[in-house]
């Protein structure tokens, strides 16, 4: 998967699946994010329940496969985290969404599958991935007041607690505010959100994912660690720079500065474990270039307008 050799990965996955079925092993007593759901049953012409048992970012990333699944299935039902309920309604290929809860789903189905099992079931090859961006279509919301001469940059510096290596110290992120013609806006949520009050940025974060999506659509750029907001920006086809630690997740592959998942995403990687300073230094240089280009384009447009 890190190499992008998905075909080889599915051969291994097929073997693992067959061994599980032959052993009669059950997994329903395991934590949900460790459960395997799909039994290899055909999806064509079936009423398929898609269970979303991983994180919010995982659901946003993999819900792109609802559309190719719908081309096979008779109906696609997504049992999704309540925070993503309204967002999931906007995805092409989704017939029905239900709020995820403890216990069994409140609907009948013929085949069920966990959302991160969809690439295996659909035999995705990785080149190109299904679903062009954007594949989420939330309302944009009321416009924000943004400085016209400045590059409006939304930032997220802390990811979920299960892997602290993904998070960047907030004082390093705050250093991006020193870049000329750049204004920072915090999209950080969770315990780290309180840090935004003492940092040189405006706090526009929200626990409401639809409101966050509206903010993302109005900003010029998102700079985020590997967490939900990065996936949200990519799925909305917004410019997003994702900051990755040295041993990052398989989905970002190896040595790439782009993403096969999100055409509008640029990847900034640690060259040494724990070295966020060099990553931020690279981002600062790239931000300065981008802000200067935007400012020059705005001034040129202004002169052209006055000449008319």
Secondary structure by P-SEA (a helix, b strand, c coil): ccccaaaaaaaaaaaaaaaaaaacccccccccccccccccccccccbbbbbbcccaaaaaaaccaaaaaaacccbbbbbccccaaaaaaacccccbbbbbbcccccccccbbbcccccccccccccccccccccccccccccccccccccbbbbbbcccccccccccccccccccccccccbbbbbccccccccccccccccccccccaaaaaaaaaaccbbbbcccaaaaaaaaaccbbbbbbccccccccccccccccccccbbbbbbcccccaaaaaaaaaaaaaaaaaaaaaaaaaaaaaaaac
